[in-house]
Amino acid sequence: MVCSDVFPYRIDEAPVLRCSTPEEWRAALRRLIDDAALRATLGQQLHQWVQEKYALQGQTQRWFEAIFAPSQTTSPP
């Protein structure tokens, strides 16, 4: 739920606390230590996000369309 503010963690709007400095890391970790409701909320949001974006169950339609969609190639003239 706490990660570095670098490219891989900036995509898809993950529900995490992003940190760039040691001070931000300490503050983010302190927030999570002190706030059980925030931990629970972020944990639930992140679980849902992973299920929708990356778990196979959430991607079956996209896989089906990618495999079985009509080809987008054009015929030669």
Number of C-alpha atoms within 10 A of each C-alpha: 15 16 14 17 14 11 7 8 16 14 8 9 8 16 20 18 18 18 17 11 11 10 10 15 17 11 13 19 15 11 14 17 11 11 11 11 10 13 15 12 12 19 15 12 16 16 12 15 17 14 14 13 13 11 12 13 10 15 13 11 11 12 12 10 10 11 10 9 10 8 8 6 6 6 5 4 3
